[in-house]
Amino acid sequence: MLYPRIIILTLLFFQLSCTDSVQINRSIDESSKVFQELLDESLTGSGNNNCGTSMTVISSDLDIKWSGTSGHDSTEKKDSLLIKQPFRIASVTKTFVASTILRMEEEAMLSLSDPISKYVDSTFLNMLEDDGYQPELITIHHCLTNTSGLYNYAQGGRSYIDRIMSDPKHKWDRKQQLQHAIEYGSPVGKPGERYHYSDTGYILLGHIIEKITADHYGAAMRLLLDFDGLELNDTWLETIEDTPVGALRPVRRYHRRDDCTHLDASVDLFGGGGLMSSTQDLAIFFHALFNEGVFKNEETLQNMIAKESYGIDYNPAEDKKYLDYRKGVYHISIFGMDAYMHSGFWGTVFIHVPDLNTTIAADAVNGSTDRLLKKTILYIKNVQNQN
C-alpha cells in the first residue's frame, strides 16, 4: 500500500525548485537555525496542507547530529509535535527486514539464493502454486529486490484499501493478505525477470525470518540488528512487541483527508510494514547501516546496494513504474550524487548520501517532506564545499 508515495517522492526530488524563502548558502555555525527554518517552511510553504513535520540530521564529517520539529501531531492542532514522538513508519520497515535477512546470511542462517520453498509453510506454497507461481524458483534474493513476480496484495487497484477502510478493526494475518494477492492478481513475471514492487514478497520474508529464528520477526530484528546497542529506544513492532515504557502518544496518520490512525496495525504488520519509530531512531539506525555499525562484513553493505539485473526481454526504461530498487533500499541521484532511501505510505522518509556521509530521517504528519529533504541536502553540500 506504499508504492504510490515512493513514485511521487522520487519524482519530486528532480522537479521541485529550491527558490523558497529560507536561504541555504550559510555557514555551519547556523546549521541549527537553518534546519529549524526549513522545518517551519515545510508547513508555511505547504499551503496549510501539512500540520507537522519532524526531522533528524546526522552528518558525521560536519559533526552534526540535530533533531527538531515544527507544528502539531494531528490536524486538530491541539498538541505540539515532539522530537521523540513515535509514528508508524510503514514501508520504511522493509529496510529493517532486508537488513535482518542480510545479517542472517552473515550468520550462515540462510542464503539469498535459497528458494522460498525451503522455508515457507506448505499452506502458503499450495496457495502460490494454485495461482500459477513456482515457489521453488522464487528466491529470497528475488523477494528482497522486488523481482519475485509476486503480485502486490496491497496494490490491487483500490481493493485492499477499500476492504480495510470498510472494516478498520479487522485483524489481518499473512494468509489473508496472501489470499488477497491471489484473488485480485496473477503473477506479474517470472522470478528475476522484471521489477514489480511487492509487499507480498516482504511479508513472506517476515515469515521466513520467523521460521528460521522460531520467534516473531520483531524480536529477530531487535537481536540481529542490535537495537539495544544502537539505543533505538523508540522503535518497536506495533502490537506484537510491548510499547516501550514512557513512550509518547503516537503521531496520528492520515491518507489524504482521512484520519487512518484507527486502522488496526495488522493491515501493514508482517514484513512490508509494522514498525513504530521516531526520526531520531531512524536516523541513528540508517547512519549506522551505512557506517559499519550494523553489518559484520563490509561486503554485505555492498551486496545490499548492488544494482539489480533483469531478464533480457525487460527494459526498465519502458516500464513507467520502474524505480531502481536494490535490497530494501532505492537508489536515486540528487545534485549529481548517489543516494539511498526508502519512504513509507504515511509520510516517513530516510535518505543517506554517501558523498556527504549524511543521513536524514523526516516525517510529515499529513504532507510532504520532499522540498525539506532536498534543501537540507543542498545546504549540507554547500557547507562541505566551504570547508
C-alpha positions in Angstrom: 0.0 0.0 0.0 3.1 2.2 0.0 4.0 2.2 -3.7 2.4 5.4 -5.0 4.1 7.5 -2.3 7.5 6.3 -3.4 6.9 7.3 -7.0 5.8 10.8 -6.0 8.7 11.3 -3.7 11.3 10.3 -6.2 9.9 12.4 -9.0 9.7 15.5 -6.8 13.4 15.3 -6.0 14.1 16.2 -9.6 11.2 18.6 -10.2 10.9 20.9 -7.3 12.6 24.2 -7.1 14.8 25.4 -4.2 13.8 29.0 -4.5 11.8 29.4 -1.3 12.4 32.0 1.4 15.0 30.1 3.5 18.5 30.9 2.3 20.8 27.9 2.5 24.1 29.5 1.4 25.1 29.9 5.1 27.8 28.7 7.3 27.9 25.6 9.5 27.6 27.9 12.6 24.0 28.5 11.5 23.1 24.8 10.9 20.6 24.5 13.8 18.9 27.7 12.7 18.8 26.7 9.1 17.3 23.3 9.9 14.6 24.8 12.0 13.7 27.4 9.4 13.5 24.7 6.8 11.2 22.7 9.1 9.0 25.7 9.6 9.0 26.4 5.9 7.7 22.8 5.3 4.5 23.9 7.0 4.2 27.5 5.7 5.1 26.5 2.2 2.6 23.7 2.1 -0.5 25.9 1.7 -1.7 24.6 5.1 -1.7 21.1 3.7 0.8 19.9 6.3 0.2 20.4 10.1 3.5 19.0 11.4 7.0 17.8 10.5 9.9 16.2 12.4 13.4 15.7 11.1 16.8 14.4 12.3 20.0 15.1 10.5 23.3 13.2 11.1 26.3 14.4 9.2 29.4 12.9 10.7 32.0 14.8 8.7 30.5 18.1 9.9 29.9 16.8 13.5 26.2 17.4 13.1 23.5 15.5 15.0 20.4 17.5 15.1 16.7 16.9 15.7 13.7 19.2 15.6 10.0 19.5 14.9 7.5 22.1 13.7 3.8 22.2 14.1 1.4 19.7 15.6 0.9 16.0 15.9 -2.6 16.0 14.3 -4.8 18.1 12.1 -6.7 19.1 15.2 -3.6 21.2 16.0 -4.1 20.9 19.8 -0.8 19.4 20.8 2.7 20.3 19.6 4.7 17.6 17.7 7.6 16.4 19.9 11.0 15.1 18.9 10.7 11.6 20.4 7.0 11.2 19.4 6.7 7.8 17.6 4.8 7.1 14.4 4.0 4.2 12.0 6.8 4.1 9.5 5.1 1.7 7.1 7.3 0.6 4.2 10.5 2.0 5.8 10.2 -1.2 7.7 11.3 -3.1 4.6 14.9 -1.7 5.0 15.0 -3.2 8.5 13.7 -6.6 7.2 16.2 -6.6 4.3 19.0 -5.8 6.8 17.9 -8.6 9.0 17.9 -11.1 6.1 21.4 -9.9 5.2 22.6 -10.3 8.8 21.1 -13.8 8.8 23.2 -14.6 5.7 26.3 -13.3 7.6 25.4 -15.7 10.4 25.0 -18.6 7.9 21.4 -19.0 8.8 20.3 -18.8 5.2 21.5 -17.9 1.7 19.9 -15.3 -0.5 19.9 -17.9 -3.3 17.7 -20.2 -1.3 14.2 -20.7 -2.8 11.4 -19.6 -0.6 10.0 -23.1 -0.8 12.8 -24.2 1.5 11.2 -22.3 4.4 7.7 -21.2 3.6 4.8 -23.2 5.1 3.1 -25.7 2.8 -0.2 -23.9 3.1 1.4 -20.8 1.6 3.2 -22.8 -1.0 0.0 -24.5 -2.1 -1.8 -21.2 -2.4 1.0 -19.9 -4.6 1.2 -22.9 -6.8 -2.6 -22.9 -7.3 -2.3 -19.4 -8.7 0.4 -20.3 -11.2 3.6 -19.4 -9.2 6.6 -21.7 -8.9 7.9 -21.0 -5.4 10.8 -23.4 -5.9 12.1 -20.8 -8.4 11.5 -17.7 -6.3 14.5 -17.0 -4.1 15.0 -14.8 -1.1 17.0 -12.5 -3.3 14.0 -12.1 -5.6 11.8 -11.0 -2.7 14.4 -8.6 -1.4 14.8 -6.9 -4.8 11.1 -6.9 -5.8 11.8 -9.2 -8.7 9.9 -12.2 -7.4 6.9 -11.8 -9.8 4.6 -11.8 -6.8 1.5 -9.6 -7.3 1.3 -6.9 -4.6 -1.7 -7.6 -2.4 -1.6 -4.0 -1.2 -1.8 -2.6 -4.7 -4.7 -4.5 -6.1 -6.4 -1.4 -7.5 -8.4 0.0 -4.6 -9.5 -3.4 -3.4 -7.2 -3.7 -0.4 -7.7 -0.1 0.8 -11.5 -0.4 0.3 -11.5 -3.6 2.4 -9.5 -2.1 5.3 -11.5 1.2 5.3 -14.8 -0.7 5.3 -13.7 -2.8 8.3 -10.9 -0.9 10.0 -10.7 -3.1 13.1 -10.4 -6.4 11.2 -7.4 -8.5 12.3 -5.4 -9.4 9.2 -2.8 -12.2 9.0 -0.3 -13.2 6.4 -2.5 -15.9 5.0 -5.4 -13.4 4.4 -3.0 -10.9 2.7 -1.5 -13.6 0.5 -5.1 -14.8 -0.4 -5.9 -11.2 -1.3 -2.9 -11.2 -3.7 -4.2 -14.4 -5.3 -7.8 -13.3 -5.6 -7.1 -9.9 -7.1 -4.0 -10.5 -9.2 -1.8 -13.0 -11.1 2.0 -13.5 -11.4 3.5 -10.4 -13.0 6.5 -12.1 -14.4 8.9 -14.9 -14.0 11.3 -14.8 -11.0 14.2 -12.4 -11.7 12.6 -11.2 -14.9 11.4 -7.7 -14.0 10.9 -5.1 -11.2 7.5 -5.1 -9.5 7.2 -3.5 -6.1 5.6 -6.2 -3.9 4.6 -6.1 -0.2 3.7 -9.8 -0.8 7.4 -10.7 -1.1 8.2 -8.8 2.1 5.5 -10.5 4.2 7.0 -13.8 3.0 10.4 -12.6 4.1 9.0 -11.8 7.5 7.6 -15.3 7.6 10.9 -16.8 6.7 12.7 -14.9 9.5 10.2 -16.3 11.9 10.5 -19.9 10.6 14.3 -19.8 11.0 14.5 -18.0 14.3 11.4 -19.5 15.9 10.4 -16.1 17.1 8.4 -13.1 15.7 10.4 -11.1 13.2 10.4 -8.1 15.5 12.5 -10.0 18.1 14.8 -11.2 15.3 15.3 -7.6 14.1 15.9 -6.4 17.6 18.6 -9.0 18.2 20.3 -9.3 14.8 20.3 -5.5 14.2 21.3 -4.7 17.8 18.5 -2.3 18.6 19.7 -2.1 22.2 23.4 -1.4 21.3 22.2 1.4 19.0 19.9 2.7 21.7 16.8 2.5 19.5 14.6 3.2 22.4 11.5 4.4 20.5 11.4 1.6 17.9 9.2 -1.5 18.2 6.9 -3.8 16.3 3.4 -2.4 16.9 1.1 -4.7 18.9 3.5 -7.7 18.7 6.1 -6.1 21.0 5.3 -4.2 24.1 5.1 -0.5 23.8 8.3 0.9 25.4 7.9 2.3 28.9 7.5 6.0 28.8 6.7 6.1 25.1 4.9 9.2 24.0 1.5 9.2 22.3 1.9 8.2 18.6 1.6 10.8 15.9 -1.7 10.5 14.0 -1.6 9.0 10.5 -3.6 10.3 7.5 -4.4 9.3 3.9 -5.5 12.4 2.1 -8.1 13.9 4.5 -8.9 10.6 6.2 -7.6 10.0 9.7 -6.4 6.4 9.5 -4.9 6.1 12.9 -7.8 3.9 13.9 -6.9 1.2 11.3 -5.8 -2.0 13.0 -2.0 -2.4 12.9 -2.4 -5.7 11.1 -3.2 -4.0 7.8 0.6 -3.5 7.4 2.3 -5.5 10.1 4.1 -8.6 8.8 7.2 -7.5 7.0 6.1 -4.9 4.4 5.5 -2.5 7.4 4.8 -2.7 11.1 7.5 -0.8 13.0 6.8 2.3 15.1 9.8 4.7 15.4 10.9 8.3 15.6 13.1 10.3 13.3 15.9 10.2 15.9 15.9 6.4 16.0 15.6 6.1 12.2 18.5 8.4 11.5 20.7 6.6 14.1 19.9 3.2 12.6 20.3 4.2 8.9 23.5 6.2 9.6 24.9 3.1 11.4 23.8 0.9 8.5 26.0 2.9 6.1 28.9 3.3 8.5 29.8 -0.2 9.6 27.5 -0.2 12.6 25.1 -2.9 11.6 26.7 -5.5 9.3 29.8 -7.5 10.3 31.3 -7.5 6.9 31.9 -4.6 4.6 30.8 -6.6 1.5 27.4 -7.1 3.0 26.5 -3.4 2.5 27.9 -3.6 -1.0 25.6 -6.5 -1.7 22.7 -4.6 -0.3 23.2 -1.6 -2.6 24.3 -3.6 -5.7 22.4 -2.7 -8.8 19.9 -5.4 -9.8 19.9 -7.2 -13.2 16.7 -8.3 -15.0 15.6 -10.6 -17.8 16.9 -9.9 -21.4 13.4 -9.0 -22.6 12.7 -6.5 -19.8 13.7 -2.8 -20.5 13.3 -0.7 -17.3 13.2 2.4 -19.5 9.9 1.2 -20.9 8.3 0.5 -17.5 6.5 3.6 -16.2 6.5 2.1 -12.7 10.2 1.2 -12.6 12.3 2.5 -9.8 15.9 1.5 -9.0 15.3 -0.8 -6.1 18.2 -2.6 -4.6 17.8 -4.8 -1.5 15.5 -2.9 0.8 16.6 0.5 -0.5 16.1 2.7 -3.5 19.0 4.2 -5.4 18.4 7.8 -6.6 20.6 10.6 -7.8 20.4 14.1 -6.2 22.6 17.0 -7.1 24.8 14.6 -9.1 25.4 12.4 -6.0 24.3 8.8 -5.4 21.8 8.4 -2.6 19.9 5.6 -0.9 16.4 5.9 0.5 13.1 4.5 1.4 9.7 6.0 2.1 6.5 5.0 3.8 2.9 5.5 3.0 2.1 7.7 5.9 4.9 10.3 5.2 8.1 8.8 6.6 11.3 9.1 4.6 15.0 8.3 5.2 17.8 9.2 2.8 21.6 8.6 3.0 24.1 10.4 0.8 27.4 8.7 0.9 29.4 11.5 -0.6 28.3 13.7 2.3 28.2 10.9 4.8 24.9 12.3 5.8 21.6 10.7 6.9 18.3 12.4 7.2 15.1 11.0 8.5 11.9 13.0 8.3 8.2 12.5 8.9 5.2 14.6 7.8 2.0 14.3 9.7 -0.2 14.8 6.7 2.0 16.3 3.9 5.3 16.1 2.1 8.9 16.4 3.1 10.3 16.4 -0.4 11.4 20.0 -0.6 12.6 19.9 3.0 14.9 17.0 2.3 16.2 18.5 -1.0 17.1 21.8 0.6 18.6 20.2 3.7 20.9 18.1 1.5 21.8 21.2 -0.6 22.7 23.2 2.5 25.0 20.4 3.8 26.6 20.1 0.4 27.2 23.8 0.3 28.8 23.7 3.8 31.1 20.9 2.9 32.2 22.8 -0.2 33.1 25.8 2.1 35.5 23.7 4.1 
